[in-house]
């Protein structure tokens, strides 16, 4: 596994070096899962397009932006009724 040194800016952002972005085909706006533990280990995993969690995130954001959010209990009731 390759290593790079990165820094965190005042807003908590980390810049992935250009060489790494190119090698891993990381584009602006790319989504990642961040896993971490109390020992200070951070792991970024590219959220691939066919991952159902990515689809759920995109759907949820769309619903929120269009005002279509609703209570989860209401959603379950609607599904059970028809």
Rosetta blueprint (number, residue, H / E / L):
1 X L
2 X L
3 X L
4 X L
5 X L
6 X L
7 X L
8 X E
9 X L
10 X L
11 X L
12 X L
13 X L
14 X E
15 X L
16 X L
17 X L
18 X H
19 X H
20 X H
21 X H
22 X H
23 X H
24 X L
25 X L
26 X L
27 X L
28 X L
29 X L
30 X L
31 X L
32 X E
33 X E
34 X E
35 X E
36 X E
37 X L
38 X L
39 X L
40 X L
41 X L
42 X E
43 X E
44 X E
45 X E
46 X E
47 X L
48 X L
49 X L
50 X L
51 X L
52 X H
53 X H
54 X H
55 X H
56 X H
57 X H
58 X H
59 X H
60 X H
61 X H
62 X H
63 X H
64 X H
65 X H
66 X L
67 X L
68 X L
69 X L
70 X L
71 X L
72 X H
73 X H
74 X H
75 X H
76 X H
77 X H
78 X H
79 X H
80 X H
81 X H
82 X L
